[in-house]
């Protein structure tokens, strides 16, 4: 394919997930010709966005704010206790969860523009719904939301990507599939003037006025995971796309971009032990196993190794995958009984699950493959004796139903494991995305190692370093992709439209 087959793009967006689509749609609003380059074929397109469940963390002061993105709430649904998730709460969570390392300028953009960006997405055709199924529980006949998450995309990640791609098609934005970008074209002044790519078996060079890199982190690159995350991370499973190999980060660094953020950190969760090496779109996000706060987790030594109830799931799941990876054999078993089994999330009921079931604890521990059964039985009995059964159980708050006197106490939601039947689920580590990336300024412009913007180069999504450290508040990834995607696309569109810079 020659250059003219791509048209004469003003802005090229690398990637085709949520951040990339938001960037392309925002750039298009400035009147220029926009194209997207996607490494994956059509049936695997959309990056990690397509593999998510679609939750999006957004600042809202009440149901009236939520109706800006979910306008079709019924009168009955409006009766739910949505609570609030104020800007202050969002800031507090970002600070606390990242050990106060999050870049304050980026964090402010994320929080302050979250609601307006999701409202803009809805106007572009993205559909949202209230998260009744996953973030609310019925208390005294009334739904109560918890964990700061109240909205999700209709159809989850696949629905999000489908609607964003439909919006791109309506606005004349072409997506070129199986066209991985391989490098940036720069002039003698260091300005980005085009993209090098591989298309239909040939190397091509596509000139443009601005580039937005929104093609993910390096989570699907075993070599880079080992180099930056550390020993053993090459053996971790990948929750999402196999195409996020760090190519965009590499291209940016080669052009002089400043590495930024937590390069030895990532979002990693408990993931079915026998899941495939990369995500399976037929299963989607359901290999995750996130009901551990109401059970216990046991390692190969037959021991608990983490406080399963340290916080609401939304604030621990993204760091506990790394904890599991560090256990002997890189696995753990999540254990539940008749009290907790009815409360398990839907992902525990899929066919592709590594599960055992028994009518006695003695029988159960013998079925836990790779586990010291005798030690495990002692551990469960000791745990049961330590549970404070005098404290009421309430999953919508940190209820203080804890254990006392154990080496590792459970802080909340401590249900005894003593009522048959018993079930256990085997998990390992599933990497979602990496935290290290490149430095951008408040316009989404990539900065060089001297702190100056690289003309014509913008970044969004997992490419952006500096937001997340050590951990991550659930639902922030898609919101970050959208907010910084729109920011980068808007700036790239303005840059391309400015003839003095073209």
Secondary structure, DSSP 8 states (H G I E B T S, - for coil): --GGGG---SEEEE--SHHHHHHHHHHHTTT--EEEE-SS-GGG-SGGGGGS--EE---BSSHHHHTTT-TT--HHHHTSB---B-HHHHHHHHHHHTTT-S-HHHHHHHHHTHHHHHHHHHHHT--EEE-HHHHEEEETTEEEE-TT--EEETTHHHHHHHHHHHHHHHTT-EEESS--EEEEEE-TTS-EEEEEEEETTEEEEEE-SEEEE-S--STT-HHHHHHHH-TTGGGSEESS-S--SSHHHHHHHHTTB-EES-TT-EEEEEEETT--SS--TTTGGGGB---GGGSEEE-TTS-B-S-TTSS-GGGTHHHHHHHHHTSGGG-EEEEE-HHHHTT--GGGGSSS--EEEESSHHHHHHHSTTS-HHHHHHHHHHHHHHB-TTS---TTS-----B-S-SS---S----S-SSSEEEEEEEEEEEEE--EE-B-TTSEEEBTTS-EEEEEEE-GGGB-SS-SS---TTHHHHHHHHHHHHHHHHHHHHHH-TTT-
